[in-house]
Amino acid sequence: MLMSLVCCILSGYVFLDQDPIFLENNYYPLPRFATLGDYDLNGSLYEIFREHFGITSLDSDDTTLSVVTADVETAKLLQRSVGFPLFSMKTEIFDQNKKIVQYGEQLIVSDRYQFKI
């Protein structure tokens, strides 16, 4: 798992109508992605992967979805109460050579998001 490797971390929020609904931490292995921060990360990250890192396809066959409750810090960040139910999603994404590109951990509010499986 990528967590045991040295990595570059990108963190962020996703908002819906000015309501924070999604916290994410994404981890990218070094030295492969040491220059990732040099690019404009407001656009398509996957376009950056293709144009600058030679990644032509991505695949994720290892995603875990569970339910957790918001702790004090997460509740404050997501503007929800302590104990509020959240989806917790963990995903590993690989390139065309089966090398890890990204390990992601997301916390998603349960009252504004749904999954179609």
N, C-alpha and C positions, 0 to 999 in steps of 0.2 A: 504494500500500500504506500502511496506517495507520502503519507504523513511522516514516515521515517526518513525521508530524503530531504536534502537541503532544497528549499523552494522559494519562489517568488509568490507573494500573496496579493490578491486583489479583493477588496471588500466593497460592498455597496448595498444600496437600498433600491427597491422598486416601489413606485408610488402609483396609486390609482385615485384620481380625483383628490390629490394632495394628502392622501391617507397612506402611510407606509404599510405595505402588505407583505414585504419580502425582504429578508436579510440574507445576504450571501457572502461566503468566503470561498474563493477559488484559489487553488494552489497549483503552481506550474513548476516543474522540475528545473533546477539549475545544473549545469551551466547552459543547457539548451535554450532556455528562455530568459537569459540574463539581460538581454536588450529589450524585452517586452515593454518596459516602462518608457522607452524612447519613442514609442508610437502613440498616435492619437487614439486613446482607448474609448473615446466617446462614439466611435463608429463601430463597424463590425469587427469583432475580435477574430472571427473565423476568416474574414478577408485578410487580416494581418497574418494569420497562420499560413494562408495559402500563398500570399505574395512575398512574405519575408522569411518564412520558415520551411517552405516546400511541402506543406501538408495539404494533400489533395483530397483526402476524405477522413471523416471522423466517425467513430462508432462507440456506442455506449451499451454494453450488455450487462452492466453491473450497477443497478440503481436500487437503493433501499428507501422505502417510504414507511415512516412510522408516525406516531402521534406523541408529542411531548407537551409539557406545560411551560409557560413563560416564567422564567425566574425574574428577579427584580430588575436586572440590567436589560434583559430582552423586552420585558413589559414596557419599560420606559422608552426604549428605542422604537418599538412598534406601536406605542401609544395604546396599549391594552392593559388589562389588570394582571396582577401577579396570579399565576395559575391558569391563565387563559389558554385554551387548547391550540396548539400549533402543529402543522405538518412539519416533519423533519425529513428532508430528502438528502441523501448522500449519493453522489454519482462519480464514476470514473469514466473518463473519455480517452479513447485511444486513437492513434493515427492509422494510416494505411499499412504501416509496418508493425502494428500491435504494440507500439511504444506509447507509454502514458503521456498524454498531453495536459490533462487537467483532472484534478480531484476537487469536487465541489461539495460544500455543505450549505444547505439552504434551510431557513426557518420561514414558514409561510403561514400567515394568519388564516384560520379556518373559516372565518365568517365572510371572507371576500374572495375566496379562491376555491375552485373545484377541479378535480382530475377526471378525465375521461379515459377509462382503461379498456 
